[in-house]
Amino acid sequence: MTDAFALLDEPRQPWLDPAALKEKFLARSATTHPDKFTDPTEKSAAQTRFAELNTAHETLRNSKRRLQHLLTLERGRKPDEVHDILPATAELFQQVGQLLRDIDPFLAQREAETSPLLKAQTYPQALDWLDQVNTLQNTLTQTLQTHDTQLLSLNKNWTPETLEPLYHQYSYLQKWQEQLTDRAVRLGF
C-alpha cells in the first residue's frame, strides 16, 4: 500500500491544511505531469507517478478517506465499514431518515408525471422540501466543521482508538450529505 502522507511529504496526522496540501500536490504534479515528457518510457513513468500523486491528494483532502488511510497504515488493515451510530449523531440520523422517507414518495410521483402542467403544479411543494433539505444540509456541514476542528486538536496527541469513532462519524455524515444533495438536485428539476 502506498503511503499518501509520504508521497505528498505530509505528517501522519488526522488534520491537514487543505490549502497547503493542494499547493504541495500542484507543485509535485507539475514536475511529473506526463505532458512534459516525450520519451515513451519517461512518459509512462510520469503517468504512473502523476496517477499516484492524484490518488494521494484525493485521499488526503477528504477527512473520511484521510482517517481511513491513517487507520489502515497504523493498524495494517482497514477499519470496519459498518459500525453503530454513535449517540452524538443519532438525532441527525433520525432527522435525515425521516426527511428522506417523506420526500421519496413525492419525488417518485413527481418524476413519474408526464404532463408538464401537472409537474409545474408540484413546484411549490418541491420548494418547501428543498428548504427542509437545505436546512438539514447546513446542520450536517456545521457538524462536519466541528469534527474538522476536533481533528486539528488531535494532531499532536492521537491514537487509532481516538480516531476510529471520528472516522465512523465522517462516514455517516458524508453519506447523509450525499443523499440530501441527491434529493436537492432532484427537487430542483
N, C-alpha and C positions, 0 to 999 in steps of 0.2 A: 504494500500500500504506500502510495506517495504521500509524504507529509506536506500538506498545503502550507502550513506555517513556515516550514523550512524553505519551500520553493519561493515564497514571497518575502523571506527574511523577516518574519514576524514572530514575536514571542508566543509560546503556547500559553494563552490566557483566554478567559471567557469573553472579554470585550475587546474589540479593536476599533480604532478610529476609522470610520468609513472613508473620510477624505484622504487620509494618509495611505490607507490600503489601496484606494483607487490610483493614487499617484504612483505608488510603487509598481502596481500592475501595469500601468501605462508605460512607465519608464522601461520596465523589463520586457514587456511585449514589443515595444518599439524596436529594440535591438535584435529581437529574434523573429520579427514578422517575416513570414515566408516570401513576401513580395520583394524583399531586399536581396534575395539570392537568385542567381541564375543557374548555378551548377545544380544538377538534379539531386545529387547526394546531399549537398548542403541545404537545398530547398526542402527535401524530405525530413531531414533532421530538424530544421527550423519549424516545419509544420507540426511535428511531434511536440517540440518544446512549447510552441505557441498554444497548442491544444491543452497541454499540461498547465500552463500558466492561466489560461482562461478557466479551466476547471477549478484550479486552486482559488482564483478570485471569486468565482461563483459560490464556492463552498464557504469561504471566509466572510463574505459580505452579508450572508444570511445568518441571523443569530441561531436559528434552529439547526441549520446544517453545520455551522461552526461548532456548536456544542456537541452535536453527534460525532463529528470528526475528532474533536478533542477527547471525548469519552472513548472513542474507538482506539485512538492512539494510546491512551493511558491504560486501558484495560485489555487491549488486544482483541476486542470484539465489540460489535455494535450494541448500543443499549436496546433493550426491548422496545418494540414499537407500541405495543398495547400496554396501557397502564391505567389504573384507576384515575378518575378525575379527582383532582385534589380539591379539598373544601374551598380554597380560595377562588376557584373558577367554577364551582358547582352552580352558583346562581346564574352566571353567564351562560353556562351550558343549557340551563333550563330556558333562559330567555331566547337564546338562538334557536333551540329546538322548537319552542312554541311558535316563534315567528315564522320559521320555515314551514312548519305544519299548516299554519294559517294561510301563508302566501301560495304554497304549491297548488292547491286546488284552483285558486283564482288564475294563476298562470296557465295551468293546463287548459282551463276553459277559454281563456283569452287567446292562447296560441292555437287552439283548435278552430276558433272563429274564422270564417272565410269572408264575411261581409265587412268591408272597410268601415261602413257606418256603425255597425254594432261594435267593432273594435274600438272606434273612436269614442264611443259612449263609455268604455271602461277606463278611459284616461284619468278622470278624477280619482277613481278608486286606486289606480296604479300609482298616482302621485302620493296618496295617503300611505300606501305600503312603502313606497320609496323613501318617504320621510322617516318611517319607522326603521327601515334598513339602515339609512344613513346615521340615525341616532345611535343605533347599536354598533355600527362600524366605528363611530367616533369613540365609543366606550372601549372597544377592543383595541383601537390604536393607542389610547391612553394607557391601557393595561400593558401593552407591549412596550411602550416607552418607559413605564415604571420598571418592567423587567430588565430593560436595557441599562437603566440606572443601577439596578441591583447587580447586574453583571460587572459593570465598571467597578463597583465597590468590592467585588470579589477578586479582582485581578491579582492582588498581592497575596491573598490567602484563600485558596480554593482546594477542594478535593473532588474526586469523581462523585462522592456521596452528596456533596452540596450542589453539584451541577445537574445531576440527573433529574431531580424534581423540576428544575427550571427548563431543562430540555423538553420534558413532557408538557409543561405549561405552554412553551412555544409551539409545540406540535399541535396541540388542540387549538390554541388561539389563532394560529395561521390557517389551520384548516377551516375554522369557522369564518375567518375573514374571507377566504376564497369562496366559501359557499354564499356568503352575503353579497360579495362582489358579483357572483354569477346571477343572483336574483336581481340585483340592482340593474345590471345590463339588460336582463330580460324584461324588467318593468319599464325600462326606458323606451322600448320599441312599441 
